Amino acid sequence: MKRDSISENVKRKLYAESMGRCMNPNCKKELFKGNGDIIEKAHIIPYEKTADNSFDNLVILCPNCHTDFDKNSAFSAEEVLNWKKIRQEELDVFFNKKFDNFDDLKKEVMPLLIENKTIYEKYYLENKKDLWEVFENKILVNNKKLRQLFEQNLDLFQRHREKSYSNLECIQTFISHTKEFEETRLNEQKIRNILFPKEINSIFGISPISDYLLQSTESLEELITKLSIQTKYKNVYLGIDKPYIQLKENDKITEVYLDDTPRLRQLYFDYNCFKSMKVRLQSLNFVLKYLNNNKIPYKFLHYNNLKEISINEQKIIFVYEYCLSKVDLIQLAPKENSIIVNLHNWNGGACISNEAFDIAEAMNVTLFDMDDFYEYIREFKK
């Protein structure tokens, strides 16, 4: 009797179900070896009797268990059918874990994502078709594990009502991607609609992406404070094209670029650092870059206050107000002889009110718009 081939969709579901190991609970032999695999597909009720190539009638076995089942009658069909139920229960136990925090989830997730990334880059991107055909199955297995881990821990991801600002939305997209990946195969006729969201590798600190700066300087300052309490903070580098924060993770120094938005959003969420914006980080970075380009040495007055610097012992405070008012200045309560620079220069010289200038004179502080500040730096260089 000529056999019909097993559909690719059924094969992919079987690979995912197996978790990459023989389905015999007393064997569990790893099925991916070196540059190949030892996967064999066995019919629970013989094909000759039913011509049934369905998912429910097939099971993934190692060669030895396949022989013992088919030729040696070491197991009954009922036993083998029950192995599917046992494997799902095992999957639930191992990967339906609920974690208390993102760092613990990250320890489970990172090895799976890294392995998937390595397989994709090594075999698919390098056009090694035969090896990709084999190890794509490993991705199917890892995706099922990741899906269950994510579905049990959705509360650990940063979320936002605007989907494009939400890490949780990236995770939901990944879950949908894994389901489609499990059910379809890329070929010339069928293209997947839901691609792997690259933000996932950013969220877990595997591969940064270049996006946009989260604008709140106050949120970054809060993160520095929280990381310092846990002795994880090392330094922050502003005034450069790609500003970054340096932190210590698992005894290693890690650089988190401030335009690696999904990663930074997740850190802000984990440490409860989202603060309303008073000073735009992009504007602050721009003015510090101006100082660096002009070789003007400066230092932050305190490690977690990025808005106050000193240049040759002169204290300078950066603010960001459409129009700096008398009330703003009183609330700021600057010390005498400070220079206050309004980074908000969209309305030119009108960004500082006359009342603010009047009270600044009484407080013995100097107010600059950006043009004034540039002139001050030019004079300083002379």
Residue pairs with C-beta under 8 A, 6 or more apart in sequence:
1 47
1 48
1 51
3 47
3 51
3 53
4 51
4 53
5 53
6 41
6 53
6 58
7 53
8 185
9 183
9 184
9 185
10 53
10 54
10 55
10 58
11 41
12 137
12 140
12 181
12 182
12 183
12 184
12 185
13 55
13 182
13 183
14 41
14 55
14 58
14 59
14 60
15 39
15 60
15 137
15 140
15 141
16 140
16 141
16 143
16 144
16 182
17 23
17 60
17 84
17 87
17 88
17 144
18 31
18 39
18 60
18 87
18 141
19 87
19 90
19 91
19 141
19 144
19 145
20 30
20 31
20 32
20 137
20 138
20 141
21 27
21 28
21 29
21 30
21 31
22 28
22 29
22 31
22 60
22 61
22 62
22 65
23 59
23 60
23 61
23 65
23 80
23 83
23 84
23 87
24 61
24 62
24 65
24 75
24 83
25 83
25 86
25 87
25 90
27 62
27 64
27 65
29 38
29 62
29 64
29 65
31 37
31 38
31 39
31 60
31 62
32 134
32 135
32 137
32 138
35 131
35 134
36 134
37 134
37 137
38 62
38 63
39 60
39 137
40 60
40 61
40 62
40 63
40 66
41 58
41 59
41 60
41 61
42 58
42 59
42 60
42 61
42 66
42 69
42 70
42 80
43 50
43 52
43 53
43 57
43 58
44 56
44 57
44 58
44 59
44 77
44 80
44 81
45 52
45 57
45 77
47 53
50 57
59 80
59 81
59 83
59 84
61 69
65 75
68 74
68 75
69 75
69 80
91 144
91 145
91 148
92 148
94 145
95 144
95 145
95 148
95 149
95 152
96 148
96 152
97 108
97 149
97 152
97 153
98 152
98 153
99 105
99 108
99 153
99 156
101 156
101 270
102 156
102 157
102 266
102 269
102 270
103 270
105 149
105 153
105 156
106 204
106 205
108 149
109 146
109 149
109 150
109 204
110 204
110 205
110 206
112 142
112 145
112 146
113 142
113 146
113 200
113 201
113 204
113 206
114 206
115 138
115 142
116 138
116 139
116 142
116 143
117 201
117 206
117 207
119 132
119 135
119 136
119 138
119 139
120 139
122 128
122 131
123 131
123 132
123 135
123 136
124 132
124 136
139 181
140 181
140 182
143 178
143 181
143 182
144 178
144 182
146 174
146 178
147 174
147 175
147 178
147 179
150 171
150 174
150 175
151 175
154 168
154 171
157 167
157 168
157 170
157 171
157 203
157 266
157 269
158 166
158 167
158 168
158 265
158 266
158 268
158 269
159 166
159 167
159 168
159 169
160 166
160 168
160 169
163 169
165 265
167 199
167 203
167 262
167 265
167 266
167 269
170 197
170 199
170 200
170 203
170 262
171 200
171 203
173 194
173 197
174 196
174 197
174 200
176 194
177 192
177 194
177 195
177 196
177 197
180 192
180 193
180 194
181 192
184 190
184 192
186 192
198 207
198 209
199 209
199 262
201 207
201 209
202 208
202 209
202 260
202 261
202 262
202 263
203 262
203 263
203 266
205 249
205 254
205 256
205 263
208 256
208 257
208 260
208 263
209 260
209 261
209 262
210 242
210 257
210 259
210 260
211 259
211 260
211 261
211 262
212 259
212 261
213 243
213 258
213 259
213 261
213 281
213 282
213 285
214 220
214 258
214 261
214 264
214 265
214 268
214 281
215 277
215 280
215 281
215 282
216 274
216 275
216 276
216 277
216 278
216 281
217 277
217 278
217 279
217 280
217 281
217 284
217 306
217 307
218 275
218 276
218 277
218 278
218 279
219 268
219 273
219 274
219 275
219 277
220 236
220 245
220 258
220 273
220 281
220 306
221 275
221 304
221 305
221 306
221 307
222 271
222 273
222 275
222 304
223 245
223 267
223 268
223 271
223 273
224 233
224 236
224 245
224 303
224 304
225 304
226 271
226 272
226 273
227 233
227 247
227 271
228 303
228 304
231 248
232 247
232 248
232 249
233 245
233 246
233 247
233 248
233 303
234 246
234 247
234 248
234 253
235 245
235 246
236 243
236 244
236 245
236 246
236 306
237 243
237 244
237 245
237 246
238 284
238 285
238 288
238 289
238 306
239 285
239 288
239 289
239 291
239 292
240 285
240 289
240 292
241 289
242 257
242 258
242 259
243 257
243 258
243 259
243 285
244 255
244 256
244 257
244 258
245 255
245 256
245 258
246 253
246 254
246 255
246 256
247 253
247 254
247 256
248 254
256 263
256 264
256 267
257 263
258 264
258 281
258 285
267 273
268 274
277 320
278 319
278 320
279 307
279 318
279 319
279 320
279 343
280 320
280 343
283 320
283 343
283 344
284 306
284 307
284 318
284 320
284 343
286 343
287 318
287 341
287 343
287 370
287 373
288 298
288 309
290 374
290 377
291 298
291 311
291 377
294 377
294 381
296 311
296 377
296 380
296 381
297 311
297 312
298 309
298 310
298 311
298 316
299 309
299 310
300 306
300 308
300 309
301 308
301 309
301 310
301 315
302 308
307 317
307 318
307 319
308 315
308 316
308 317
308 318
309 315
309 316
309 318
310 316
311 380
312 380
314 337
314 339
315 335
315 337
315 338
315 339
316 338
316 339
316 340
316 341
317 332
317 334
317 338
317 339
317 340
317 341
318 340
318 341
318 343
319 328
319 332
319 340
319 341
319 342
319 343
319 344
320 342
320 343
320 344
321 328
321 342
321 344
321 351
322 344
322 346
322 347
322 351
323 347
323 350
323 351
323 352
323 353
324 340
324 342
324 351
324 352
324 353
324 356
324 367
325 353
325 355
325 356
326 353
326 355
326 356
326 358
326 359
328 356
329 340
329 356
329 359
329 360
329 363
329 365
329 367
330 359
332 340
334 340
334 363
334 365
335 365
336 363
336 364
336 365
337 364
337 365
338 365
338 366
339 365
339 366
339 367
339 368
339 376
340 360
340 365
340 366
340 367
340 368
341 368
341 369
341 370
341 372
341 373
342 351
342 352
342 367
342 368
342 369
342 370
343 370
344 351
345 351
345 369
345 370
345 371
348 369
348 371
349 369
349 371
351 369
352 367
352 369
356 367
357 367
360 366
360 367
368 376
